[in-house]
Amino acid sequence: MSTRKATMSDKIYMVINYSLLTLLAVTTVYPFIYFLVLSFNDGYDAMRGGIYLFPREFTLENYQKAFQHPLILSSFLVSVSRTIVVTILAVLLTAMMAYALSRKGLPGRKYIVFFFFFTMLFSGGLIPTYVLYRQLGIFNTYWVLVVPSLYSFFNAIIIKTYFDTIPESLPESARIDGASDPVIFFKIMLPLSVPVLATIALFVSVGCWNDWFTGEFFIHEQKLRPAATLLRYLLAEASFEESTTAFETSTVQHAREAMRIRGVTPESLRVTFTILIVTPVLCVYPFLQKYFVKGVMIGSLKE
């Protein structure tokens, strides 16, 4: 087997390509590393600047202050339980919807697809959504974090397109052998669609974990607020506290001294809570990454 010898233009292309990819990787990863380093550094010392890769004055005080917050554990429990419940139910229900829409014998299939597609483009807005949740009785309950997140027609289209790539003769053969639609769906279609289901699970889980909007506008009980919403409140409080301290002490130097006495600065709290929010997603992503490219590519293409 003969191989073509790399020319000078090929070598130049490889150098430029790898250089750009390396630069892109560094610019993507370094902000997280920088935040991680700042979270383990003394807050007052971090205000001096000059910290890049390693903590200059290592401390765990930022994390101690973060976990001393009375709502941090309950908010993480709400986010974890919500993410698990919504991911399982959303993937299952969306796959069932996609399977029904992929069946060519479904009566009125074109009109059903148009109806869901139209409502996907034009939503009702915030106030109608608020009124709907109150009438459904899910406002300010745990279920307002779960029920509205179960449906996504965009995800259904991706799964439906993936189902269309499976040969029609496969479910037809099973149907001739006496298999019903539930049997075909659970024993044939789902096992053959692991890449796209894993991709949708990643979309849904990351979306639920990062969603602060629902907890901000539709939850009043503090114990029901998810971690992302609590993070937004804490960042707002930290900014307000910082500006108030600076105003009351008249000078920036006195404000810094006051924050040092409290043991942690608003900036160190910001980066610490950001690390706490991002870490669970980074732990889950490697397990689903191997399905991500295949699931998105096959599920988004229509031949």
NORPEGI-V174884 format. One record per residue. RES is the residue in one small letter. PHI is phi in whole degrees, -180 to 180 (* if undefined). D_LAST is the distance of its C-alpha to the last C-alpha in Angstrom with 1 decimal. Layout:
# NORPEGI-V174884
res->RES phi->PHI d_last->D_LAST
res->RES phi->PHI d_last->D_LAST
This chain:
# NORPEGI-V174884
res->m phi->* d_last->33.5
res->s phi->-89 d_last->34.1
res->t phi->-118 d_last->32.9
res->r phi->-77 d_last->33.0
res->k phi->-74 d_last->35.7
res->a phi->-66 d_last->34.8
res->t phi->-85 d_last->36.1
res->m phi->-63 d_last->37.8
res->s phi->-66 d_last->34.7
res->d phi->-65 d_last->32.6
res->k phi->-66 d_last->35.4
res->i phi->-63 d_last->35.6
res->y phi->-62 d_last->31.9
res->m phi->-65 d_last->32.2
res->v phi->-64 d_last->35.2
res->i phi->-64 d_last->33.7
res->n phi->-63 d_last->30.5
res->y phi->-67 d_last->32.4
res->s phi->-65 d_last->34.9
res->l phi->-66 d_last->32.4
res->l phi->-65 d_last->30.7
res->t phi->-65 d_last->34.1
res->l phi->-63 d_last->35.2
res->l phi->-64 d_last->32.1
res->a phi->-64 d_last->32.8
res->v phi->-66 d_last->36.5
res->t phi->-67 d_last->36.0
res->t phi->-84 d_last->33.7
res->v phi->-85 d_last->35.9
res->y phi->-61 d_last->39.3
res->p phi->-57 d_last->39.6
res->f phi->-68 d_last->39.2
res->i phi->-62 d_last->41.8
res->y phi->-63 d_last->44.1
res->f phi->-65 d_last->44.0
res->l phi->-64 d_last->44.6
res->v phi->-65 d_last->47.6
res->l phi->-64 d_last->49.0
res->s phi->-68 d_last->48.8
res->f phi->-101 d_last->51.1
res->n phi->-111 d_last->53.4
res->d phi->-57 d_last->56.5
res->g phi->-62 d_last->55.5
res->y phi->-67 d_last->58.6
res->d phi->-67 d_last->58.2
res->a phi->-64 d_last->54.5
res->m phi->-68 d_last->55.8
res->r phi->-75 d_last->57.5
res->g phi->81 d_last->54.2
res->g phi->81 d_last->53.7
res->i phi->-103 d_last->51.6
res->y phi->-128 d_last->48.5
res->l phi->-119 d_last->47.7
res->f phi->-135 d_last->50.4
res->p phi->-65 d_last->52.6
res->r phi->-86 d_last->56.0
res->e phi->-129 d_last->57.8
res->f phi->-65 d_last->55.9
res->t phi->-158 d_last->56.2
res->l phi->-106 d_last->54.5
res->e phi->-65 d_last->56.2
res->n phi->-61 d_last->53.1
res->y phi->-72 d_last->51.4
res->q phi->-63 d_last->54.6
res->k phi->-64 d_last->54.8
res->a phi->-65 d_last->51.2
res->f phi->-78 d_last->51.6
res->q phi->-78 d_last->55.0
res->h phi->-65 d_last->53.2
res->p phi->-65 d_last->53.8
res->l phi->-106 d_last->50.3
res->i phi->-66 d_last->48.2
res->l phi->-70 d_last->48.1
res->s phi->-66 d_last->47.4
res->s phi->-68 d_last->44.6
res->f phi->-68 d_last->42.9
res->l phi->-64 d_last->43.4
res->v phi->-63 d_last->41.7
res->s phi->-67 d_last->38.8
res->v phi->-66 d_last->38.3
res->s phi->-64 d_last->38.6
res->r phi->-64 d_last->36.4
res->t phi->-63 d_last->33.6
res->i phi->-66 d_last->33.8
res->v phi->-63 d_last->34.0
res->v phi->-65 d_last->31.3
res->t phi->-63 d_last->28.8
res->i phi->-64 d_last->29.4
res->l phi->-69 d_last->29.4
res->a phi->-66 d_last->26.6
res->v phi->-64 d_last->24.1
res->l phi->-65 d_last->25.4
res->l phi->-68 d_last->25.4
res->t phi->-66 d_last->22.0
res->a phi->-66 d_last->20.4
res->m phi->-63 d_last->22.4
res->m phi->-64 d_last->21.2
res->a phi->-66 d_last->17.5
res->y phi->-65 d_last->18.1
res->a phi->-63 d_last->19.9
res->l phi->-72 d_last->17.2
res->s phi->-82 d_last->14.6
res->r phi->-79 d_last->17.0
res->k phi->-68 d_last->16.4
res->g phi->-86 d_last->20.2
res->l phi->-68 d_last->21.1
res->p phi->-63 d_last->23.5
res->g phi->67 d_last->22.7
res->r phi->-60 d_last->19.4
res->k phi->-63 d_last->18.4
res->y phi->-70 d_last->21.8
res->i phi->-65 d_last->21.8
res->v phi->-63 d_last->18.6
res->f phi->-64 d_last->20.2
res->f phi->-63 d_last->23.4
res->f phi->-67 d_last->22.2
res->f phi->-67 d_last->20.1
res->f phi->-64 d_last->23.3
res->t phi->-69 d_last->25.5
res->m phi->-71 d_last->23.4
res->l phi->-77 d_last->23.9
res->f phi->-122 d_last->27.6
res->s phi->-86 d_last->29.7
res->g phi->-76 d_last->33.3
res->g phi->101 d_last->34.9
res->l phi->-71 d_last->37.5
res->i phi->-67 d_last->40.4
res->p phi->-59 d_last->38.6
res->t phi->-65 d_last->37.0
res->y phi->-61 d_last->40.6
res->v phi->-65 d_last->42.0
res->l phi->-62 d_last->39.3
res->y phi->-65 d_last->40.0
res->r phi->-66 d_last->43.7
res->q phi->-68 d_last->43.4
res->l phi->-78 d_last->41.2
res->g phi->79 d_last->43.9
res->i phi->-105 d_last->41.8
res->f phi->-65 d_last->43.2
res->n phi->61 d_last->45.0
res->t phi->-127 d_last->43.9
res->y phi->-63 d_last->41.8
res->w phi->-72 d_last->39.2
res->v phi->-70 d_last->38.4
res->l phi->-84 d_last->36.9
res->v phi->-106 d_last->34.8
res->v phi->-59 d_last->33.8
res->p phi->-65 d_last->32.1
res->s phi->-89 d_last->30.0
res->l phi->-79 d_last->28.5
res->y phi->-113 d_last->26.0
res->s phi->-152 d_last->23.0
res->f phi->-71 d_last->20.2
res->f phi->-61 d_last->18.3
res->n phi->-66 d_last->18.4
res->a phi->-64 d_last->17.6
res->i phi->-64 d_last->14.3
res->i phi->-63 d_last->13.4
res->i phi->-67 d_last->14.7
res->k phi->-60 d_last->13.1
res->t phi->-63 d_last->9.5
res->y phi->-67 d_last->10.9
res->f phi->-60 d_last->12.5
res->d phi->-66 d_last->9.5
res->t phi->-79 d_last->8.7
res->i phi->-78 d_last->12.3
res->p phi->-54 d_last->13.1
res->e phi->-63 d_last->14.7
res->s phi->-66 d_last->17.6
res->l phi->-67 d_last->18.7
res->p phi->-66 d_last->19.9
res->e phi->-66 d_last->21.0
res->s phi->-63 d_last->23.2
res->a phi->-65 d_last->24.7
res->r phi->-68 d_last->25.4
res->i phi->-64 d_last->27.2
res->d phi->-79 d_last->29.3
res->g phi->101 d_last->30.3
res->a phi->-77 d_last->28.2
res->s phi->-88 d_last->27.9
res->d phi->-61 d_last->25.1
res->p phi->-60 d_last->26.9
res->v phi->-66 d_last->27.2
res->i phi->-63 d_last->23.6
res->f phi->-67 d_last->22.6
res->f phi->-81 d_last->25.2
res->k phi->-101 d_last->25.4
res->i phi->-120 d_last->21.9
res->m phi->-70 d_last->19.2
res->l phi->-65 d_last->21.2
res->p phi->-62 d_last->22.2
res->l phi->-84 d_last->18.7
res->s phi->-118 d_last->17.5
res->v phi->-59 d_last->20.3
res->p phi->-59 d_last->18.4
res->v phi->-72 d_last->16.8
res->l phi->-68 d_last->20.1
res->a phi->-65 d_last->22.1
res->t phi->-65 d_last->20.2
res->i phi->-65 d_last->20.8
res->a phi->-61 d_last->24.3
res->l phi->-66 d_last->24.9
res->f phi->-57 d_last->23.8
res->v phi->-67 d_last->26.1
res->s phi->-66 d_last->29.0
res->v phi->-66 d_last->29.2
res->g phi->-62 d_last->29.0
res->c phi->-67 d_last->31.8
res->w phi->-66 d_last->33.9
res->n phi->-90 d_last->33.8
res->d phi->-75 d_last->34.2
res->w phi->-105 d_last->37.7
res->f phi->-65 d_last->37.2
res->t phi->-63 d_last->37.6
res->g phi->-68 d_last->40.7
res->e phi->-75 d_last->42.1
res->f phi->-105 d_last->42.0
res->f phi->-119 d_last->41.9
res->i phi->-127 d_last->44.1
res->h phi->-106 d_last->47.9
res->e phi->-69 d_last->49.0
res->q phi->-64 d_last->49.2
res->k phi->-72 d_last->48.6
res->l phi->-97 d_last->45.2
res->r phi->-74 d_last->43.9
res->p phi->-72 d_last->41.1
res->a phi->-64 d_last->41.6
res->a phi->-64 d_last->39.5
res->t phi->-68 d_last->41.7
res->l phi->-61 d_last->44.9
res->l phi->-61 d_last->43.9
res->r phi->-63 d_last->43.6
res->y phi->-65 d_last->47.1
res->l phi->-65 d_last->48.6
res->l phi->-66 d_last->47.4
res->a phi->-66 d_last->48.8
res->e phi->-65 d_last->52.0
res->a phi->-64 d_last->52.3
res->s phi->-65 d_last->51.9
res->f phi->-66 d_last->54.4
res->e phi->-65 d_last->56.8
res->e phi->-65 d_last->56.6
res->s phi->-68 d_last->57.3
res->t phi->-66 d_last->60.1
res->t phi->-63 d_last->61.7
res->a phi->-64 d_last->61.6
res->f phi->-70 d_last->63.2
res->e phi->-70 d_last->65.9
res->t phi->-91 d_last->67.0
res->s phi->72 d_last->67.0
res->t phi->-123 d_last->66.0
res->v phi->-64 d_last->62.9
res->q phi->-64 d_last->65.1
res->h phi->-67 d_last->66.5
res->a phi->-65 d_last->63.1
res->r phi->-63 d_last->62.0
res->e phi->-64 d_last->65.1
res->a phi->-66 d_last->64.6
res->m phi->-68 d_last->61.0
res->r phi->-66 d_last->62.4
res->i phi->-63 d_last->64.9
res->r phi->-73 d_last->62.1
res->g phi->91 d_last->60.6
res->v phi->-152 d_last->57.0
res->t phi->-101 d_last->55.6
res->p phi->-58 d_last->52.9
res->e phi->-65 d_last->50.7
res->s phi->-66 d_last->51.0
res->l phi->-66 d_last->50.1
res->r phi->-58 d_last->47.0
res->v phi->-69 d_last->45.7
res->t phi->-67 d_last->46.8
res->f phi->-68 d_last->45.0
res->t phi->-63 d_last->41.9
res->i phi->-63 d_last->41.9
res->l phi->-64 d_last->42.5
res->i phi->-77 d_last->39.5
res->v phi->-79 d_last->37.1
res->t phi->-57 d_last->38.2
res->p phi->-58 d_last->36.7
res->v phi->-66 d_last->33.2
res->l phi->-66 d_last->33.8
res->c phi->-76 d_last->35.0
res->v phi->-85 d_last->31.9
res->y phi->-58 d_last->29.2
res->p phi->-59 d_last->29.8
res->f phi->-75 d_last->29.2
res->l phi->-107 d_last->25.7
res->q phi->-62 d_last->24.7
res->k phi->-66 d_last->23.5
res->y phi->-92 d_last->20.7
res->f phi->-64 d_last->19.9
res->v phi->-64 d_last->17.7
res->k phi->-64 d_last->15.6
res->g phi->-66 d_last->15.4
res->v phi->-70 d_last->14.5
res->m phi->-65 d_last->11.8
res->i phi->-72 d_last->9.9
res->g phi->-76 d_last->10.9
res->s phi->-106 d_last->10.0
res->l phi->-105 d_last->6.4
res->k phi->-128 d_last->3.8
res->e phi->-88 d_last->0.0
